[in-house]
């Protein structure tokens, strides 16, 4: 799978970010959540990103 970085909180790539995939989907990099109380399938996970990251992507017409 090819990922294209759309927006992130830093320039290094080791911080919350949103990527476009070559499959027409989005991939999100963030902090893994553990104590959420949801029943999440083993092949999925929940991550947390700042709301401002979504706002920036929308403001820049990236998503």
ZARO-97651 format. One record per residue (C-alpha): residue number from 1; x, y negated, z; residue in one letter. Coordinates in steps of 0.02 Angstrom, whole numbers, padded with zeros to 5 digits. Layout:
# residues N
<r><i>NUM</i><px>X</px><py>Y</py><pz>Z</pz><aa>A</aa></r>
...
***
This chain:
# residues 63
<r><i>1</i><px>00000</px><py>00000</py><pz>00000</pz><aa>X</aa></r>
<r><i>2</i><px>00062</px><py>-00174</py><pz>-00042</pz><aa>X</aa></r>
<r><i>3</i><px>00033</px><py>-00314</py><pz>00085</pz><aa>X</aa></r>
<r><i>4</i><px>00038</px><py>-00500</py><pz>00045</pz><aa>X</aa></r>
<r><i>5</i><px>00051</px><py>-00615</py><pz>00195</pz><aa>X</aa></r>
<r><i>6</i><px>-00086</px><py>-00745</py><pz>00188</pz><aa>X</aa></r>
<r><i>7</i><px>-00064</px><py>-00838</py><pz>00352</pz><aa>X</aa></r>
<r><i>8</i><px>00027</px><py>-00816</py><pz>00516</pz><aa>X</aa></r>
<r><i>9</i><px>00071</px><py>-00904</py><pz>00677</pz><aa>X</aa></r>
<r><i>10</i><px>00257</px><py>-00901</py><pz>00641</pz><aa>X</aa></r>
<r><i>11</i><px>00376</px><py>-00887</py><pz>00494</pz><aa>X</aa></r>
<r><i>12</i><px>00463</px><py>-00728</py><pz>00553</pz><aa>X</aa></r>
<r><i>13</i><px>00320</px><py>-00604</py><pz>00530</pz><aa>X</aa></r>
<r><i>14</i><px>00328</px><py>-00540</py><pz>00708</pz><aa>X</aa></r>
<r><i>15</i><px>00173</px><py>-00632</py><pz>00768</pz><aa>X</aa></r>
<r><i>16</i><px>-00015</px><py>-00629</py><pz>00733</pz><aa>X</aa></r>
<r><i>17</i><px>-00046</px><py>-00633</py><pz>00546</pz><aa>X</aa></r>
<r><i>18</i><px>-00173</px><py>-00592</py><pz>00411</pz><aa>X</aa></r>
<r><i>19</i><px>-00122</px><py>-00496</py><pz>00254</pz><aa>X</aa></r>
<r><i>20</i><px>-00211</px><py>-00457</py><pz>00091</pz><aa>X</aa></r>
<r><i>21</i><px>-00191</px><py>-00279</py><pz>00029</pz><aa>X</aa></r>
<r><i>22</i><px>-00183</px><py>-00217</py><pz>-00150</pz><aa>X</aa></r>
<r><i>23</i><px>-00345</px><py>-00122</py><pz>-00111</pz><aa>X</aa></r>
<r><i>24</i><px>-00450</px><py>-00280</py><pz>-00093</pz><aa>X</aa></r>
<r><i>25</i><px>-00451</px><py>-00275</py><pz>00097</pz><aa>X</aa></r>
<r><i>26</i><px>-00371</px><py>-00373</py><pz>00239</pz><aa>X</aa></r>
<r><i>27</i><px>-00246</px><py>-00310</py><pz>00367</pz><aa>X</aa></r>
<r><i>28</i><px>-00227</px><py>-00399</py><pz>00534</pz><aa>X</aa></r>
<r><i>29</i><px>-00071</px><py>-00401</py><pz>00642</pz><aa>X</aa></r>
<r><i>30</i><px>-00101</px><py>-00441</py><pz>00825</pz><aa>X</aa></r>
<r><i>31</i><px>-00088</px><py>-00378</py><pz>01002</pz><aa>X</aa></r>
<r><i>32</i><px>-00165</px><py>-00207</py><pz>01030</pz><aa>X</aa></r>
<r><i>33</i><px>-00311</px><py>-00210</py><pz>01151</pz><aa>X</aa></r>
<r><i>34</i><px>-00325</px><py>-00068</py><pz>01276</pz><aa>X</aa></r>
<r><i>35</i><px>-00451</px><py>-00114</py><pz>01411</pz><aa>X</aa></r>
<r><i>36</i><px>-00601</px><py>-00155</py><pz>01301</pz><aa>X</aa></r>
<r><i>37</i><px>-00723</px><py>-00019</py><pz>01355</pz><aa>X</aa></r>
<r><i>38</i><px>-00771</px><py>00028</py><pz>01177</pz><aa>X</aa></r>
<r><i>39</i><px>-00768</px><py>00202</py><pz>01101</pz><aa>X</aa></r>
<r><i>40</i><px>-00647</px><py>00173</py><pz>00956</pz><aa>X</aa></r>
<r><i>41</i><px>-00606</px><py>00321</py><pz>00841</pz><aa>X</aa></r>
<r><i>42</i><px>-00428</px><py>00387</py><pz>00853</pz><aa>X</aa></r>
<r><i>43</i><px>-00386</px><py>00327</py><pz>00676</pz><aa>X</aa></r>
<r><i>44</i><px>-00434</px><py>00146</py><pz>00719</pz><aa>X</aa></r>
<r><i>45</i><px>-00375</px><py>00015</py><pz>00843</pz><aa>X</aa></r>
<r><i>46</i><px>-00428</px><py>-00156</py><pz>00902</pz><aa>X</aa></r>
<r><i>47</i><px>-00309</px><py>-00304</py><pz>00891</pz><aa>X</aa></r>
<r><i>48</i><px>-00324</px><py>-00479</py><pz>00957</pz><aa>X</aa></r>
<r><i>49</i><px>-00278</px><py>-00634</py><pz>00857</pz><aa>X</aa></r>
<r><i>50</i><px>-00304</px><py>-00819</py><pz>00891</pz><aa>X</aa></r>
<r><i>51</i><px>-00463</px><py>-00894</py><pz>00818</pz><aa>X</aa></r>
<r><i>52</i><px>-00356</px><py>-01035</py><pz>00747</pz><aa>X</aa></r>
<r><i>53</i><px>-00274</px><py>-00909</py><pz>00631</pz><aa>X</aa></r>
<r><i>54</i><px>-00443</px><py>-00874</py><pz>00548</pz><aa>X</aa></r>
<r><i>55</i><px>-00481</px><py>-01060</py><pz>00541</pz><aa>X</aa></r>
<r><i>56</i><px>-00314</px><py>-01095</py><pz>00457</pz><aa>X</aa></r>
<r><i>57</i><px>-00341</px><py>-00958</py><pz>00328</pz><aa>X</aa></r>
<r><i>58</i><px>-00514</px><py>-01026</py><pz>00288</pz><aa>X</aa></r>
<r><i>59</i><px>-00455</px><py>-01207</py><pz>00284</pz><aa>X</aa></r>
<r><i>60</i><px>-00318</px><py>-01158</py><pz>00161</pz><aa>X</aa></r>
<r><i>61</i><px>-00444</px><py>-01058</py><pz>00056</pz><aa>X</aa></r>
<r><i>62</i><px>-00346</px><py>-00897</py><pz>00082</pz><aa>X</aa></r>
<r><i>63</i><px>-00497</px><py>-00793</py><pz>00132</pz><aa>X</aa></r>
***
